Amino acid sequence: MHRSLPPIVKNLLMINVVMFFAAWMLPTVLLRWGIKLQVEDLLGMHYFASSKFNLIQLITYMFLHAPFPNFAHIFFNMFALFMFGPILENIWGGKKFLFYYLLTGIGAGLVQQLAWYSDLGGLFAAMDNAIALGSSDALLPYANEMSKIFVYGGNISALHSVDILAMKTELQNSLITVGASGSVFGLLLAFGWLFPEQRLYLMFIPVPIKARWFVAGYAVVELFLGVSNFSGDNIAHFAHIGGMLFGVILILYWKRKGVLYTRR
């Protein structure tokens, strides 16, 4: 099995696994020398307005996963890469496959940034106004939203500029995402596009499903979950949609150029 894996898929699997264990074990090792380090905090993708954000995180975040002991996150992502990646790499070749994988991952990160901005951009702007004016009146329309996010007693009028700045910084720094799910959803999209009639057998569904219907159904579910924003759901559903969206864009471009089924 190891020998049958094409090189890009094989190396992506190894990098993700190594990074998972590094993020788990490295902080403990460094702490013995008095060095405090959280790999997710350094390489995970933060909100673009956060002081912790760096452009390179748009790439590095997709090689990290939920920390130990959450093995499910990395297992299912790597299982999907193992199942669908070799087929696509054998069709497209290593360079083309890697470009697609990275672009859909970056696209997923950009869409997640837009989702954060759409959800919280108004609140951050109101916080900036409140800080600049030295008055918390600008935050009154966001009273209910702030009461769900922060613990401050619910009395907005009692907040001073320094309190609002601290709350803003705390919230911006808390927005972080990790995982290869965006790229994985891009791979699912590509497989469903190239092999729409291929029947997939899933453990939780007793009948085979054509790949195109499976991918379409998965996209609808992710969109519903992202829009619904259920309490306690910390999955970046819009990042999954973003991976598919950028996959569609790239596939349509390759199809127009007549190179969708060629290696390069």
Disulfide bonds with the S-S distance in Angstrom:
none
